């Protein structure tokens, strides 16, 4: 949107996504920052924005990508061998 809150949210979620990806690369079982804090929150927030506005860009795109990441990480978590 070109506003300071939009920039702050982008930096926050970008940082969380980077942290989650780093933690996931170090320990594949440590998915909670990536899954819950980043992908789940973005899917929820942007999904609601898309629902209320009906505009695909950017809310629908980000909500869809976040839902795909939640599904991918969730499926990989279910398919991994239990220890």
mmCIF file of the N, C-alpha and C atoms, coordinates in Angstrom:
data_MODEL
# 
_entry.id   MODEL 
# 
loop_
_atom_site.group_PDB 
_atom_site.id 
_atom_site.type_symbol 
_atom_site.label_atom_id 
_atom_site.label_alt_id 
_atom_site.label_comp_id 
_atom_site.label_asym_id 
_atom_site.label_entity_id 
_atom_site.label_seq_id 
_atom_site.pdbx_PDB_ins_code 
_atom_site.Cartn_x 
_atom_site.Cartn_y 
_atom_site.Cartn_z 
_atom_site.occupancy 
_atom_site.B_iso_or_equiv 
_atom_site.pdbx_formal_charge 
_atom_site.auth_seq_id 
_atom_site.auth_comp_id 
_atom_site.auth_asym_id 
_atom_site.auth_atom_id 
_atom_site.pdbx_PDB_model_num 
ATOM 1   N N  . UNK A 1 1  ? 0.816   -1.192  0.000  1.00 0.00 ? 1  UNK A N  1 
ATOM 2   C CA . UNK A 1 1  ? 0.000   0.000   0.000  1.00 0.00 ? 1  UNK A CA 1 
ATOM 3   C C  . UNK A 1 1  ? 0.857   1.252   0.000  1.00 0.00 ? 1  UNK A C  1 
ATOM 4   N N  . UNK A 1 2  ? 2.168   1.087   0.192  1.00 0.00 ? 2  UNK A N  1 
ATOM 5   C CA . UNK A 1 2  ? 3.052   2.233   0.205  1.00 0.00 ? 2  UNK A CA 1 
ATOM 6   C C  . UNK A 1 2  ? 3.066   2.967   1.530  1.00 0.00 ? 2  UNK A C  1 
ATOM 7   N N  . UNK A 1 3  ? 2.528   2.375   2.580  1.00 0.00 ? 3  UNK A N  1 
ATOM 8   C CA . UNK A 1 3  ? 2.484   3.042   3.871  1.00 0.00 ? 3  UNK A CA 1 
ATOM 9   C C  . UNK A 1 3  ? 3.520   2.436   4.815  1.00 0.00 ? 3  UNK A C  1 
ATOM 10  N N  . UNK A 1 4  ? 3.771   3.140   5.897  1.00 0.00 ? 4  UNK A N  1 
ATOM 11  C CA . UNK A 1 4  ? 4.735   2.665   6.889  1.00 0.00 ? 4  UNK A CA 1 
ATOM 12  C C  . UNK A 1 4  ? 4.260   1.363   7.547  1.00 0.00 ? 4  UNK A C  1 
ATOM 13  N N  . UNK A 1 5  ? 2.980   1.224   7.920  1.00 0.00 ? 5  UNK A N  1 
ATOM 14  C CA . UNK A 1 5  ? 2.544   -0.057  8.482  1.00 0.00 ? 5  UNK A CA 1 
ATOM 15  C C  . UNK A 1 5  ? 2.699   -1.224  7.496  1.00 0.00 ? 5  UNK A C  1 
ATOM 16  N N  . UNK A 1 6  ? 2.474   -0.960  6.221  1.00 0.00 ? 6  UNK A N  1 
ATOM 17  C CA . UNK A 1 6  ? 2.651   -1.995  5.220  1.00 0.00 ? 6  UNK A CA 1 
ATOM 18  C C  . UNK A 1 6  ? 4.121   -2.418  5.128  1.00 0.00 ? 6  UNK A C  1 
ATOM 19  N N  . UNK A 1 7  ? 5.017   -1.454  5.169  1.00 0.00 ? 7  UNK A N  1 
ATOM 20  C CA . UNK A 1 7  ? 6.446   -1.742  5.147  1.00 0.00 ? 7  UNK A CA 1 
ATOM 21  C C  . UNK A 1 7  ? 6.858   -2.522  6.390  1.00 0.00 ? 7  UNK A C  1 
ATOM 22  N N  . UNK A 1 8  ? 6.363   -2.102  7.548  1.00 0.00 ? 8  UNK A N  1 
ATOM 23  C CA . UNK A 1 8  ? 6.701   -2.779  8.799  1.00 0.00 ? 8  UNK A CA 1 
ATOM 24  C C  . UNK A 1 8  ? 6.199   -4.220  8.791  1.00 0.00 ? 8  UNK A C  1 
ATOM 25  N N  . UNK A 1 9  ? 4.985   -4.434  8.311  1.00 0.00 ? 9  UNK A N  1 
ATOM 26  C CA . UNK A 1 9  ? 4.439   -5.791  8.257  1.00 0.00 ? 9  UNK A CA 1 
ATOM 27  C C  . UNK A 1 9  ? 5.233   -6.651  7.284  1.00 0.00 ? 9  UNK A C  1 
ATOM 28  N N  . UNK A 1 10 ? 5.630   -6.088  6.158  1.00 0.00 ? 10 UNK A N  1 
ATOM 29  C CA . UNK A 1 10 ? 6.436   -6.830  5.196  1.00 0.00 ? 10 UNK A CA 1 
ATOM 30  C C  . UNK A 1 10 ? 7.783   -7.226  5.764  1.00 0.00 ? 10 UNK A C  1 
ATOM 31  N N  . UNK A 1 11 ? 8.421   -6.300  6.479  1.00 0.00 ? 11 UNK A N  1 
ATOM 32  C CA . UNK A 1 11 ? 9.703   -6.614  7.106  1.00 0.00 ? 11 UNK A CA 1 
ATOM 33  C C  . UNK A 1 11 ? 9.549   -7.646  8.214  1.00 0.00 ? 11 UNK A C  1 
ATOM 34  N N  . UNK A 1 12 ? 8.498   -7.523  9.005  1.00 0.00 ? 12 UNK A N  1 
ATOM 35  C CA . UNK A 1 12 ? 8.261   -8.476  10.093 1.00 0.00 ? 12 UNK A CA 1 
ATOM 36  C C  . UNK A 1 12 ? 8.033   -9.879  9.553  1.00 0.00 ? 12 UNK A C  1 
ATOM 37  N N  . UNK A 1 13 ? 7.122   -10.027 8.606  1.00 0.00 ? 13 UNK A N  1 
ATOM 38  C CA . UNK A 1 13 ? 6.820   -11.357 8.087  1.00 0.00 ? 13 UNK A CA 1 
ATOM 39  C C  . UNK A 1 13 ? 7.948   -11.904 7.223  1.00 0.00 ? 13 UNK A C  1 
ATOM 40  N N  . UNK A 1 14 ? 8.679   -11.040 6.548  1.00 0.00 ? 14 UNK A N  1 
ATOM 41  C CA . UNK A 1 14 ? 9.860   -11.481 5.809  1.00 0.00 ? 14 UNK A CA 1 
ATOM 42  C C  . UNK A 1 14 ? 10.930  -12.014 6.749  1.00 0.00 ? 14 UNK A C  1 
ATOM 43  N N  . UNK A 1 15 ? 11.135  -11.316 7.856  1.00 0.00 ? 15 UNK A N  1 
ATOM 44  C CA . UNK A 1 15 ? 12.094  -11.775 8.866  1.00 0.00 ? 15 UNK A CA 1 
ATOM 45  C C  . UNK A 1 15 ? 11.666  -13.086 9.496  1.00 0.00 ? 15 UNK A C  1 
ATOM 46  N N  . UNK A 1 16 ? 10.381  -13.211 9.820  1.00 0.00 ? 16 UNK A N  1 
ATOM 47  C CA . UNK A 1 16 ? 9.880   -14.461 10.388 1.00 0.00 ? 16 UNK A CA 1 
ATOM 48  C C  . UNK A 1 16 ? 9.995   -15.616 9.403  1.00 0.00 ? 16 UNK A C  1 
ATOM 49  N N  . UNK A 1 17 ? 9.732   -15.356 8.132  1.00 0.00 ? 17 UNK A N  1 
ATOM 50  C CA . UNK A 1 17 ? 9.870   -16.401 7.118  1.00 0.00 ? 17 UNK A CA 1 
ATOM 51  C C  . UNK A 1 17 ? 11.325  -16.835 6.993  1.00 0.00 ? 17 UNK A C  1 
ATOM 52  N N  . UNK A 1 18 ? 12.247  -15.881 7.038  1.00 0.00 ? 18 UNK A N  1 
ATOM 53  C CA . UNK A 1 18 ? 13.666  -16.210 6.982  1.00 0.00 ? 18 UNK A CA 1 
ATOM 54  C C  . UNK A 1 18 ? 14.112  -17.007 8.196  1.00 0.00 ? 18 UNK A C  1 
ATOM 55  N N  . UNK A 1 19 ? 13.670  -16.592 9.380  1.00 0.00 ? 19 UNK A N  1 
ATOM 56  C CA . UNK A 1 19 ? 13.994  -17.316 10.604 1.00 0.00 ? 19 UNK A CA 1 
ATOM 57  C C  . UNK A 1 19 ? 13.423  -18.732 10.572 1.00 0.00 ? 19 UNK A C  1 
ATOM 58  N N  . UNK A 1 20 ? 12.175  -18.855 10.136 1.00 0.00 ? 20 UNK A N  1 
ATOM 59  C CA . UNK A 1 20 ? 11.552  -20.170 10.045 1.00 0.00 ? 20 UNK A CA 1 
ATOM 60  C C  . UNK A 1 20 ? 12.257  -21.070 9.044  1.00 0.00 ? 20 UNK A C  1 
ATOM 61  N N  . UNK A 1 21 ? 12.663  -20.523 7.904  1.00 0.00 ? 21 UNK A N  1 
ATOM 62  C CA . UNK A 1 21 ? 13.381  -21.316 6.906  1.00 0.00 ? 21 UNK A CA 1 
ATOM 63  C C  . UNK A 1 21 ? 14.740  -21.752 7.443  1.00 0.00 ? 21 UNK A C  1 
ATOM 64  N N  . UNK A 1 22 ? 15.416  -20.867 8.173  1.00 0.00 ? 22 UNK A N  1 
ATOM 65  C CA . UNK A 1 22 ? 16.704  -21.227 8.769  1.00 0.00 ? 22 UNK A CA 1 
ATOM 66  C C  . UNK A 1 22 ? 16.527  -22.347 9.793  1.00 0.00 ? 22 UNK A C  1 
ATOM 67  N N  . UNK A 1 23 ? 15.547  -22.206 10.679 1.00 0.00 ? 23 UNK A N  1 
ATOM 68  C CA . UNK A 1 23 ? 15.305  -23.236 11.686 1.00 0.00 ? 23 UNK A CA 1 
ATOM 69  C C  . UNK A 1 23 ? 14.913  -24.557 11.046 1.00 0.00 ? 23 UNK A C  1 
ATOM 70  N N  . UNK A 1 24 ? 14.146  -24.504 9.984  1.00 0.00 ? 24 UNK A N  1 
ATOM 71  C CA . UNK A 1 24 ? 13.728  -25.713 9.278  1.00 0.00 ? 24 UNK A CA 1 
ATOM 72  C C  . UNK A 1 24 ? 14.920  -26.395 8.616  1.00 0.00 ? 24 UNK A C  1 
ATOM 73  N N  . UNK A 1 25 ? 15.882  -25.609 8.129  1.00 0.00 ? 25 UNK A N  1 
ATOM 74  C CA . UNK A 1 25 ? 17.068  -26.211 7.512  1.00 0.00 ? 25 UNK A CA 1 
ATOM 75  C C  . UNK A 1 25 ? 17.984  -26.835 8.562  1.00 0.00 ? 25 UNK A C  1 
ATOM 76  N N  . UNK A 1 26 ? 17.975  -26.324 9.786  1.00 0.00 ? 26 UNK A N  1 
ATOM 77  C CA . UNK A 1 26 ? 18.810  -26.870 10.843 1.00 0.00 ? 26 UNK A CA 1 
ATOM 78  C C  . UNK A 1 26 ? 18.200  -28.119 11.470 1.00 0.00 ? 26 UNK A C  1 
ATOM 79  N N  . UNK A 1 27 ? 16.890  -28.115 11.633 1.00 0.00 ? 27 UNK A N  1 
ATOM 80  C CA . UNK A 1 27 ? 16.181  -29.241 12.242 1.00 0.00 ? 27 UNK A CA 1 
ATOM 81  C C  . UNK A 1 27 ? 14.817  -29.370 11.559 1.00 0.00 ? 27 UNK A C  1 
ATOM 82  N N  . UNK A 1 28 ? 14.637  -30.377 10.694 1.00 0.00 ? 28 UNK A N  1 
ATOM 83  C CA . UNK A 1 28 ? 13.379  -30.504 9.952  1.00 0.00 ? 28 UNK A CA 1 
ATOM 84  C C  . UNK A 1 28 ? 12.141  -30.684 10.835 1.00 0.00 ? 28 UNK A C  1 
ATOM 85  N N  . UNK A 1 29 ? 12.336  -31.008 12.103 1.00 0.00 ? 29 UNK A N  1 
ATOM 86  C CA . UNK A 1 29 ? 11.178  -31.155 13.006 1.00 0.00 ? 29 UNK A CA 1 
ATOM 87  C C  . UNK A 1 29 ? 10.733  -29.827 13.589 1.00 0.00 ? 29 UNK A C  1 
ATOM 88  N N  . UNK A 1 30 ? 11.538  -28.791 13.467 1.00 0.00 ? 30 UNK A N  1 
ATOM 89  C CA . UNK A 1 30 ? 11.248  -27.487 14.064 1.00 0.00 ? 30 UNK A CA 1 
ATOM 90  C C  . UNK A 1 30 ? 10.494  -26.613 13.059 1.00 0.00 ? 30 UNK A C  1 
ATOM 91  N N  . UNK A 1 31 ? 9.213   -26.877 12.928 1.00 0.00 ? 31 UNK A N  1 
ATOM 92  C CA . UNK A 1 31 ? 8.418   -26.201 11.899 1.00 0.00 ? 31 UNK A CA 1 
ATOM 93  C C  . UNK A 1 31 ? 7.510   -25.114 12.448 1.00 0.00 ? 31 UNK A C  1 
ATOM 94  N N  . UNK A 1 32 ? 7.458   -24.922 13.744 1.00 0.00 ? 32 UNK A N  1 
ATOM 95  C CA . UNK A 1 32 ? 6.402   -24.101 14.332 1.00 0.00 ? 32 UNK A CA 1 
ATOM 96  C C  . UNK A 1 32 ? 6.511   -22.625 14.001 1.00 0.00 ? 32 UNK A C  1 
ATOM 97  N N  . UNK A 1 33 ? 7.710   -22.055 13.976 1.00 0.00 ? 33 UNK A N  1 
ATOM 98  C CA . UNK A 1 33 ? 7.827   -20.634 13.615 1.00 0.00 ? 33 UNK A CA 1 
ATOM 99  C C  . UNK A 1 33 ? 7.393   -20.443 12.171 1.00 0.00 ? 33 UNK A C  1 
ATOM 100 N N  . UNK A 1 34 ? 7.862   -21.341 11.313 1.00 0.00 ? 34 UNK A N  1 
ATOM 101 C CA . UNK A 1 34 ? 7.546   -21.211 9.898  1.00 0.00 ? 34 UNK A CA 1 
ATOM 102 C C  . UNK A 1 34 ? 6.062   -21.454 9.639  1.00 0.00 ? 34 UNK A C  1 
ATOM 103 N N  . UNK A 1 35 ? 5.527   -22.506 10.241 1.00 0.00 ? 35 UNK A N  1 
ATOM 104 C CA . UNK A 1 35 ? 4.149   -22.896 9.959  1.00 0.00 ? 35 UNK A CA 1 
ATOM 105 C C  . UNK A 1 35 ? 3.150   -21.973 10.638 1.00 0.00 ? 35 UNK A C  1 
ATOM 106 N N  . UNK A 1 36 ? 3.245   -21.838 11.932 1.00 0.00 ? 36 UNK A N  1 
ATOM 107 C CA . UNK A 1 36 ? 2.223   -21.101 12.681 1.00 0.00 ? 36 UNK A CA 1 
ATOM 108 C C  . UNK A 1 36 ? 2.417   -19.588 12.600 1.00 0.00 ? 36 UNK A C  1 
ATOM 109 N N  . UNK A 1 37 ? 3.612   -19.134 12.904 1.00 0.00 ? 37 UNK A N  1 
ATOM 110 C CA . UNK A 1 37 ? 3.813   -17.689 12.997 1.00 0.00 ? 37 UNK A CA 1 
ATOM 111 C C  . UNK A 1 37 ? 3.786   -17.006 11.644 1.00 0.00 ? 37 UNK A C  1 
ATOM 112 N N  . UNK A 1 38 ? 4.286   -17.654 10.640 1.00 0.00 ? 38 UNK A N  1 
ATOM 113 C CA . UNK A 1 38 ? 4.395   -16.977 9.358  1.00 0.00 ? 38 UNK A CA 1 
ATOM 114 C C  . UNK A 1 38 ? 3.278   -17.378 8.405  1.00 0.00 ? 38 UNK A C  1 
ATOM 115 N N  . UNK A 1 39 ? 3.294   -18.608 7.951  1.00 0.00 ? 39 UNK A N  1 
ATOM 116 C CA . UNK A 1 39 ? 2.343   -19.028 6.915  1.00 0.00 ? 39 UNK A CA 1 
ATOM 117 C C  . UNK A 1 39 ? 0.902   -19.009 7.411  1.00 0.00 ? 39 UNK A C  1 
ATOM 118 N N  . UNK A 1 40 ? 0.670   -19.514 8.607  1.00 0.00 ? 40 UNK A N  1 
ATOM 119 C CA . UNK A 1 40 ? -0.692  -19.545 9.138  1.00 0.00 ? 40 UNK A CA 1 
ATOM 120 C C  . UNK A 1 40 ? -1.272  -18.164 9.358  1.00 0.00 ? 40 UNK A C  1 
ATOM 121 N N  . UNK A 1 41 ? -0.460  -17.276 9.933  1.00 0.00 ? 41 UNK A N  1 
ATOM 122 C CA . UNK A 1 41 ? -0.933  -15.911 10.186 1.00 0.00 ? 41 UNK A CA 1 
ATOM 123 C C  . UNK A 1 41 ? -1.190  -15.163 8.886  1.00 0.00 ? 41 UNK A C  1 
ATOM 124 N N  . UNK A 1 42 ? -0.257  -15.285 7.938  1.00 0.00 ? 42 UNK A N  1 
ATOM 125 C CA . UNK A 1 42 ? -0.462  -14.611 6.654  1.00 0.00 ? 42 UNK A CA 1 
ATOM 126 C C  . UNK A 1 42 ? -1.684  -15.151 5.924  1.00 0.00 ? 42 UNK A C  1 
ATOM 127 N N  . UNK A 1 43 ? -1.878  -16.464 5.973  1.00 0.00 ? 43 UNK A N  1 
ATOM 128 C CA . UNK A 1 43 ? -3.047  -17.046 5.311  1.00 0.00 ? 43 UNK A CA 1 
ATOM 129 C C  . UNK A 1 43 ? -4.332  -16.493 5.923  1.00 0.00 ? 43 UNK A C  1 
ATOM 130 N N  . UNK A 1 44 ? -4.363  -16.380 7.239  1.00 0.00 ? 44 UNK A N  1 
ATOM 131 C CA . UNK A 1 44 ? -5.555  -15.863 7.904  1.00 0.00 ? 44 UNK A CA 1 
ATOM 132 C C  . UNK A 1 44 ? -5.817  -14.396 7.619  1.00 0.00 ? 44 UNK A C  1 
ATOM 133 N N  . UNK A 1 45 ? -4.804  -13.570 7.795  1.00 0.00 ? 45 UNK A N  1 
ATOM 134 C CA . UNK A 1 45 ? -4.966  -12.121 7.605  1.00 0.00 ? 45 UNK A CA 1 
ATOM 135 C C  . UNK A 1 45 ? -5.288  -11.792 6.152  1.00 0.00 ? 45 UNK A C  1 
ATOM 136 N N  . UNK A 1 46 ? -4.478  -12.324 5.239  1.00 0.00 ? 46 UNK A N  1 
ATOM 137 C CA . UNK A 1 46 ? -4.686  -11.995 3.827  1.00 0.00 ? 46 UNK A CA 1 
ATOM 138 C C  . UNK A 1 46 ? -5.936  -12.678 3.275  1.00 0.00 ? 46 UNK A C  1 
ATOM 139 N N  . UNK A 1 47 ? -6.288  -13.829 3.826  1.00 0.00 ? 47 UNK A N  1 
ATOM 140 C CA . UNK A 1 47 ? -7.535  -14.473 3.420  1.00 0.00 ? 47 UNK A CA 1 
ATOM 141 C C  . UNK A 1 47 ? -8.747  -13.618 3.766  1.00 0.00 ? 47 UNK A C  1 
ATOM 142 N N  . UNK A 1 48 ? -8.726  -13.018 4.949  1.00 0.00 ? 48 UNK A N  1 
ATOM 143 C CA . UNK A 1 48 ? -9.822  -12.131 5.343  1.00 0.00 ? 48 UNK A CA 1 
ATOM 144 C C  . UNK A 1 48 ? -9.855  -10.870 4.466  1.00 0.00 ? 48 UNK A C  1 
ATOM 145 N N  . UNK A 1 49 ? -8.688  -10.329 4.148  1.00 0.00 ? 49 UNK A N  1 
ATOM 146 C CA . UNK A 1 49 ? -8.648  -9.158  3.264  1.00 0.00 ? 49 UNK A CA 1 
ATOM 147 C C  . UNK A 1 49 ? -9.194  -9.492  1.885  1.00 0.00 ? 49 UNK A C  1 
ATOM 148 N N  . UNK A 1 50 ? -8.818  -10.668 1.370  1.00 0.00 ? 50 UNK A N  1 
ATOM 149 C CA . UNK A 1 50 ? -9.309  -11.096 0.069  1.00 0.00 ? 50 UNK A CA 1 
ATOM 150 C C  . UNK A 1 50 ? -10.818 -11.310 0.111  1.00 0.00 ? 50 UNK A C  1 
ATOM 151 N N  . UNK A 1 51 ? -11.308 -11.911 1.172  1.00 0.00 ? 51 UNK A N  1 
ATOM 152 C CA . UNK A 1 51 ? -12.738 -12.166 1.319  1.00 0.00 ? 51 UNK A CA 1 
ATOM 153 C C  . UNK A 1 51 ? -13.532 -10.859 1.327  1.00 0.00 ? 51 UNK A C  1 
ATOM 154 N N  . UNK A 1 52 ? -13.029 -9.859  2.037  1.00 0.00 ? 52 UNK A N  1 
ATOM 155 C CA . UNK A 1 52 ? -13.760 -8.596  2.146  1.00 0.00 ? 52 UNK A CA 1 
ATOM 156 C C  . UNK A 1 52 ? -13.606 -7.703  0.912  1.00 0.00 ? 52 UNK A C  1 
ATOM 157 N N  . UNK A 1 53 ? -12.430 -7.743  0.274  1.00 0.00 ? 53 UNK A N  1 
ATOM 158 C CA . UNK A 1 53 ? -12.225 -6.845  -0.859 1.00 0.00 ? 53 UNK A CA 1 
ATOM 159 C C  . UNK A 1 53 ? -12.546 -7.511  -2.198 1.00 0.00 ? 53 UNK A C  1 
ATOM 160 N N  . UNK A 1 54 ? -12.343 -8.810  -2.296 1.00 0.00 ? 54 UNK A N  1 
ATOM 161 C CA . UNK A 1 54 ? -12.546 -9.506  -3.559 1.00 0.00 ? 54 UNK A CA 1 
ATOM 162 C C  . UNK A 1 54 ? -11.430 -9.290  -4.559 1.00 0.00 ? 54 UNK A C  1 
ATOM 163 N N  . UNK A 1 55 ? -10.382 -8.572  -4.168 1.00 0.00 ? 55 UNK A N  1 
ATOM 164 C CA . UNK A 1 55 ? -9.262  -8.286  -5.065 1.00 0.00 ? 55 UNK A CA 1 
ATOM 165 C C  . UNK A 1 55 ? -8.200  -9.372  -4.913 1.00 0.00 ? 55 UNK A C  1 
ATOM 166 N N  . UNK A 1 56 ? -7.817  -9.955  -6.046 1.00 0.00 ? 56 UNK A N  1 
ATOM 167 C CA . UNK A 1 56 ? -6.825  -11.028 -6.004 1.00 0.00 ? 56 UNK A CA 1 
ATOM 168 C C  . UNK A 1 56 ? -5.437  -10.509 -5.651 1.00 0.00 ? 56 UNK A C  1 
ATOM 169 N N  . UNK A 1 57 ? -5.086  -9.346  -6.161 1.00 0.00 ? 57 UNK A N  1 
ATOM 170 C CA . UNK A 1 57 ? -3.749  -8.791  -5.908 1.00 0.00 ? 57 UNK A CA 1 
ATOM 171 C C  . UNK A 1 57 ? -3.827  -7.753  -4.817 1.00 0.00 ? 57 UNK A C  1 
ATOM 172 N N  . UNK A 1 58 ? -3.009  -7.804  -3.819 1.00 0.00 ? 58 UNK A N  1 
ATOM 173 C CA . UNK A 1 58 ? -2.073  -8.856  -3.445 1.00 0.00 ? 58 UNK A CA 1 
ATOM 174 C C  . UNK A 1 58 ? -2.650  -9.861  -2.458 1.00 0.00 ? 58 UNK A C  1 
ATOM 175 N N  . UNK A 1 59 ? -3.811  -9.545  -1.871 1.00 0.00 ? 59 UNK A N  1 
ATOM 176 C CA . UNK A 1 59 ? -4.319  -10.363 -0.766 1.00 0.00 ? 59 UNK A CA 1 
ATOM 177 C C  . UNK A 1 59 ? -4.600  -11.803 -1.179 1.00 0.00 ? 59 UNK A C  1 
ATOM 178 N N  . UNK A 1 60 ? -5.252  -12.019 -2.295 1.00 0.00 ? 60 UNK A N  1 
ATOM 179 C CA . UNK A 1 60 ? -5.578  -13.373 -2.723 1.00 0.00 ? 60 UNK A CA 1 
ATOM 180 C C  . UNK A 1 60 ? -4.348  -14.190 -3.063 1.00 0.00 ? 60 UNK A C  1 
ATOM 181 N N  . UNK A 1 61 ? -3.377  -13.559 -3.684 1.00 0.00 ? 61 UNK A N  1 
ATOM 182 C CA . UNK A 1 61 ? -2.140  -14.247 -4.043 1.00 0.00 ? 61 UNK A CA 1 
ATOM 183 C C  . UNK A 1 61 ? -1.369  -14.679 -2.804 1.00 0.00 ? 61 UNK A C  1 
ATOM 184 N N  . UNK A 1 62 ? -1.207  -13.786 -1.848 1.00 0.00 ? 62 UNK A N  1 
ATOM 185 C CA . UNK A 1 62 ? -0.466  -14.100 -0.622 1.00 0.00 ? 62 UNK A CA 1 
ATOM 186 C C  . UNK A 1 62 ? -1.217  -15.135 0.201  1.00 0.00 ? 62 UNK A C  1 
ATOM 187 N N  . UNK A 1 63 ? -2.537  -15.023 0.284  1.00 0.00 ? 63 UNK A N  1 
ATOM 188 C CA . UNK A 1 63 ? -3.322  -16.022 1.013  1.00 0.00 ? 63 UNK A CA 1 
ATOM 189 C C  . UNK A 1 63 ? -3.185  -17.391 0.367  1.00 0.00 ? 63 UNK A C  1 
ATOM 190 N N  . UNK A 1 64 ? -3.243  -17.467 -0.943 1.00 0.00 ? 64 UNK A N  1 
ATOM 191 C CA . UNK A 1 64 ? -3.094  -18.740 -1.638 1.00 0.00 ? 64 UNK A CA 1 
ATOM 192 C C  . UNK A 1 64 ? -1.721  -19.341 -1.451 1.00 0.00 ? 64 UNK A C  1 
ATOM 193 N N  . UNK A 1 65 ? -0.671  -18.524 -1.580 1.00 0.00 ? 65 UNK A N  1 
ATOM 194 C CA . UNK A 1 65 ? 0.694   -19.022 -1.391 1.00 0.00 ? 65 UNK A CA 1 
ATOM 195 C C  . UNK A 1 65 ? 0.912   -19.484 0.047  1.00 0.00 ? 65 UNK A C  1 
ATOM 196 N N  . UNK A 1 66 ? 0.358   -18.759 1.002  1.00 0.00 ? 66 UNK A N  1 
ATOM 197 C CA . UNK A 1 66 ? 0.496   -19.154 2.401  1.00 0.00 ? 66 UNK A CA 1 
ATOM 198 C C  . UNK A 1 66 ? -0.240  -20.456 2.685  1.00 0.00 ? 66 UNK A C  1 
ATOM 199 N N  . UNK A 1 67 ? -1.427  -20.616 2.120  1.00 0.00 ? 67 UNK A N  1 
ATOM 200 C CA . UNK A 1 67 ? -2.157  -21.874 2.296  1.00 0.00 ? 67 UNK A CA 1 
ATOM 201 C C  . UNK A 1 67 ? -1.407  -23.048 1.678  1.00 0.00 ? 67 UNK A C  1 
ATOM 202 N N  . UNK A 1 68 ? -0.783  -22.828 0.529  1.00 0.00 ? 68 UNK A N  1 
ATOM 203 C CA . UNK A 1 68 ? 0.025   -23.893 -0.078 1.00 0.00 ? 68 UNK A CA 1 
ATOM 204 C C  . UNK A 1 68 ? 1.203   -24.276 0.814  1.00 0.00 ? 68 UNK A C  1 
ATOM 205 N N  . UNK A 1 69 ? 1.844   -23.303 1.437  1.00 0.00 ? 69 UNK A N  1 
ATOM 206 C CA . UNK A 1 69 ? 2.961   -23.606 2.335  1.00 0.00 ? 69 UNK A CA 1 
ATOM 207 C C  . UNK A 1 69 ? 2.491   -24.340 3.581  1.00 0.00 ? 69 UNK A C  1 
ATOM 208 N N  . UNK A 1 70 ? 1.347   -23.951 4.141  1.00 0.00 ? 70 UNK A N  1 
ATOM 209 C CA . UNK A 1 70 ? 0.801   -24.660 5.294  1.00 0.00 ? 70 UNK A CA 1 
ATOM 210 C C  . UNK A 1 70 ? 0.515   -26.108 4.918  1.00 0.00 ? 70 UNK A C  1 
ATOM 211 N N  . UNK A 1 71 ? -0.075  -26.319 3.748  1.00 0.00 ? 71 UNK A N  1 
ATOM 212 C CA . UNK A 1 71 ? -0.380  -27.678 3.291  1.00 0.00 ? 71 UNK A CA 1 
ATOM 213 C C  . UNK A 1 71 ? 0.901   -28.473 3.052  1.00 0.00 ? 71 UNK A C  1 
ATOM 214 N N  . UNK A 1 72 ? 1.901   -27.872 2.413  1.00 0.00 ? 72 UNK A N  1 
ATOM 215 C CA . UNK A 1 72 ? 3.153   -28.572 2.112  1.00 0.00 ? 72 UNK A CA 1 
ATOM 216 C C  . UNK A 1 72 ? 3.870   -28.999 3.393  1.00 0.00 ? 72 UNK A C  1 
ATOM 217 N N  . UNK A 1 73 ? 4.009   -28.070 4.328  1.00 0.00 ? 73 UNK A N  1 
ATOM 218 C CA . UNK A 1 73 ? 4.705   -28.391 5.572  1.00 0.00 ? 73 UNK A CA 1 
ATOM 219 C C  . UNK A 1 73 ? 3.883   -29.377 6.403  1.00 0.00 ? 73 UNK A C  1 
ATOM 220 N N  . UNK A 1 74 ? 2.571   -29.216 6.404  1.00 0.00 ? 74 UNK A N  1 
ATOM 221 C CA . UNK A 1 74 ? 1.726   -30.148 7.143  1.00 0.00 ? 74 UNK A CA 1 
ATOM 222 C C  . UNK A 1 74 ? 1.793   -31.560 6.591  1.00 0.00 ? 74 UNK A C  1 
ATOM 223 N N  . UNK A 1 75 ? 1.766   -31.694 5.278  1.00 0.00 ? 75 UNK A N  1 
ATOM 224 C CA . UNK A 1 75 ? 1.857   -33.028 4.664  1.00 0.00 ? 75 UNK A CA 1 
ATOM 225 C C  . UNK A 1 75 ? 3.219   -33.651 4.920  1.00 0.00 ? 75 UNK A C  1 
ATOM 226 N N  . UNK A 1 76 ? 4.282   -32.846 4.809  1.00 0.00 ? 76 UNK A N  1 
ATOM 227 C CA . UNK A 1 76 ? 5.614   -33.401 5.068  1.00 0.00 ? 76 UNK A CA 1 
ATOM 228 C C  . UNK A 1 76 ? 5.761   -33.801 6.529  1.00 0.00 ? 76 UNK A C  1 
ATOM 229 N N  . UNK A 1 77 ? 5.095   -33.089 7.435  1.00 0.00 ? 77 UNK A N  1 
ATOM 230 C CA . UNK A 1 77 ? 5.135   -33.451 8.848  1.00 0.00 ? 77 UNK A CA 1 
ATOM 231 C C  . UNK A 1 77 ? 4.404   -34.771 9.087  1.00 0.00 ? 77 UNK A C  1 
ATOM 232 N N  . UNK A 1 78 ? 3.295   -34.976 8.404  1.00 0.00 ? 78 UNK A N  1 
ATOM 233 C CA . UNK A 1 78 ? 2.538   -36.222 8.573  1.00 0.00 ? 78 UNK A CA 1 
ATOM 234 C C  . UNK A 1 78 ? 3.239   -37.409 7.942  1.00 0.00 ? 78 UNK A C  1 
ATOM 235 N N  . UNK A 1 79 ? 4.014   -37.189 6.883  1.00 0.00 ? 79 UNK A N  1 
ATOM 236 C CA . UNK A 1 79 ? 4.669   -38.286 6.176  1.00 0.00 ? 79 UNK A CA 1 
ATOM 237 C C  . UNK A 1 79 ? 6.036   -38.666 6.748  1.00 0.00 ? 79 UNK A C  1 
ATOM 238 N N  . UNK A 1 80 ? 6.583   -37.861 7.642  1.00 0.00 ? 80 UNK A N  1 
ATOM 239 C CA . UNK A 1 80 ? 7.900   -38.192 8.167  1.00 0.00 ? 80 UNK A CA 1 
ATOM 240 C C  . UNK A 1 80 ? 7.794   -39.341 9.167  1.00 0.00 ? 80 UNK A C  1 
ATOM 241 N N  . UNK A 1 81 ? 8.861   -40.136 9.289  1.00 0.00 ? 81 UNK A N  1 
ATOM 242 C CA . UNK A 1 81 ? 8.830   -41.238 10.250 1.00 0.00 ? 81 UNK A CA 1 
ATOM 243 C C  . UNK A 1 81 ? 8.850   -40.706 11.683 1.00 0.00 ? 81 UNK A C  1 
ATOM 244 N N  . UNK A 1 82 ? 8.097   -41.339 12.544 1.00 0.00 ? 82 UNK A N  1 
ATOM 245 C CA . UNK A 1 82 ? 8.025   -40.932 13.950 1.00 0.00 ? 82 UNK A CA 1 
ATOM 246 C C  . UNK A 1 82 ? 9.187   -41.523 14.721 1.00 0.00 ? 82 UNK A C  1 
ATOM 247 N N  . UNK A 1 83 ? 9.724   -40.735 15.647 1.00 0.00 ? 83 UNK A N  1 
ATOM 248 C CA . UNK A 1 83 ? 10.862  -41.214 16.443 1.00 0.00 ? 83 UNK A CA 1 
ATOM 249 C C  . UNK A 1 83 ? 10.501  -41.309 17.890 1.00 0.00 ? 83 UNK A C  1 
# 
